[in-house]
């Protein structure tokens, strides 16, 4: 693709993008603009890596006596009951109750996340273990990406 064709494609994409933005202007007031906080809060790890982080924290809490196996089983049962409750609300078509329950759950999740951050900050060895796990996951991701890029260039 020559440079002039690239410029034309870029201009077309910008025009198409501006059309989509103007079509959405009516609903712009409904959107939240808390993107920076939301972006900063994300761990930037794939879901399976987040599960690994969760497992590390849970194992640490059990080893320290801050959490028992019974409490963990109760938490899992509560999560399953919650999933069933949300499913029932969706099936019933009571979307106002569903939205209210989801808003309540979002507030609970934020409080749990803050408590977990405080817990990790209070335990330096756990923080360092999580840090090394994240570094290992990122390194593995980079290695797979380099391998994939290398494989693509040798075709």
C-alpha positions in Angstrom: 0.0 0.0 0.0 1.4 3.3 -1.0 1.5 6.3 1.3 -1.3 8.1 -0.5 -3.5 5.1 -0.3 -2.8 4.8 3.4 -3.7 8.4 3.9 -7.0 7.9 2.0 -7.8 4.8 4.1 -7.0 6.7 7.3 -9.2 9.7 6.2 -12.0 7.3 5.4 -11.7 5.6 8.8 -11.7 9.0 10.6 -14.9 10.1 8.7 -16.6 6.8 9.5 -15.6 7.2 13.1 -16.9 10.7 13.3 -20.2 9.6 11.9 -20.5 6.9 14.6 -19.7 9.5 17.3 -22.4 11.9 16.1 -24.9 9.1 16.0 -24.1 8.4 19.7 -24.3 12.0 20.8 -27.8 11.5 22.1 -26.7 8.9 24.6 -23.4 10.5 25.6 -24.9 11.8 28.8 -25.7 8.2 29.9 -22.1 7.0 29.5 -19.7 7.2 32.4 -16.4 8.8 31.8 -14.5 7.2 34.7 -12.1 5.5 32.2 -8.9 6.5 34.0 -9.9 5.0 37.3 -11.4 1.9 35.7 -8.2 1.5 33.6 -5.9 1.9 36.6 -7.8 -0.6 38.6 -7.5 -3.3 36.0 -4.6 -5.7 36.6 -3.9 -6.0 32.8 -3.7 -9.8 33.1 -5.6 -12.5 31.3 -8.5 -14.1 33.3 -6.7 -17.3 33.9 -3.8 -15.3 35.5 -6.3 -13.5 37.7 -7.5 -16.8 38.9 -3.9 -17.6 39.8 -3.7 -14.4 41.8 -6.9 -15.3 43.6 -5.5 -18.8 44.4 -2.3 -17.3 45.8 -4.2 -14.9 48.0 -6.6 -17.6 49.2 -3.7 -20.1 49.9 -1.9 -17.4 51.8 -5.0 -16.5 53.9 -5.6 -20.2 54.7 -1.9 -20.7 55.7 -2.0 -17.6 57.9 -5.3 -18.7 59.5 -7.1 -15.6 58.2 -9.5 -17.9 56.3 -10.7 -21.4 57.0 -11.7 -24.1 54.5 -15.2 -23.9 55.8 -15.4 -20.1 55.2 -14.0 -20.7 51.7 -16.6 -23.3 51.0 -19.3 -21.0 52.3 -18.1 -18.2 50.1 -18.2 -20.5 47.0 -21.8 -21.6 48.0 -22.8 -17.9 48.3 -21.4 -17.1 44.9 -23.3 -20.0 43.4 -26.6 -18.9 45.1 -25.9 -15.4 43.8 -25.5 -16.7 40.2 -28.8 -18.5 40.6 -30.5 -15.4 42.0 -29.3 -13.3 39.1 -30.4 -15.9 36.6 -33.8 -16.0 38.2 -34.1 -12.3 38.0 -33.2 -12.3 34.3 -35.6 -15.1 33.6 -38.5 -13.3 35.4 -38.0 -10.2 33.3 -37.8 -7.9 36.4 -35.1 -5.8 35.0 -35.5 -3.0 37.5 -34.8 -5.5 40.4 -32.0 -6.9 38.4 -30.4 -3.5 37.9 -30.8 -2.7 41.6 -29.2 -5.9 42.6 -26.3 -5.5 40.2 -25.7 -2.0 41.5 -25.7 -3.4 45.1 -23.2 -6.1 44.0 -21.0 -3.5 42.3 -20.8 -1.5 45.6 -20.0 -4.7 47.5 -17.3 -5.7 45.0 -15.6 -2.3 45.3 -15.6 -2.7 49.1 -14.2 -6.2 48.9 -11.5 -5.0 46.5 -10.4 -2.2 48.8 -10.3 -4.6 51.8 -8.2 -7.0 49.7 -5.8 -4.3 48.7 -5.5 -3.3 52.3 -4.8 -7.0 53.2 -2.1 -7.3 50.6 -0.5 -4.0 51.6 -0.4 -5.2 55.2 1.4 -8.4 54.2 4.7 -7.7 52.5 5.6 -11.3 51.7 2.2 -11.8 49.9 2.7 -8.6 48.0 6.1 -9.7 46.8 4.7 -13.2 45.8 1.9 -11.5 43.8 4.4 -9.2 42.2 6.7 -12.1 41.1 3.6 -14.0 39.8 2.5 -11.0 37.7 6.1 -10.7 36.3 6.2 -14.4 35.4 2.8 -14.2 33.6 3.8 -11.1 31.7 7.1 -12.7 30.7 5.4 -15.8 29.5 3.0 -13.6 27.5 5.9 -11.7 25.9 7.7 -14.9 25.1 4.6 -16.3 23.4 4.0 -13.1 21.5 7.7 -13.0 20.3 7.4 -16.7 19.2 4.1 -15.9 17.4 5.7 -12.9 15.7 8.8 -14.9 14.8 6.6 -17.7 13.3 4.6 -15.2 11.2 7.8 -13.6 9.7 9.2 -16.9 8.6 6.2 -17.9 6.4 
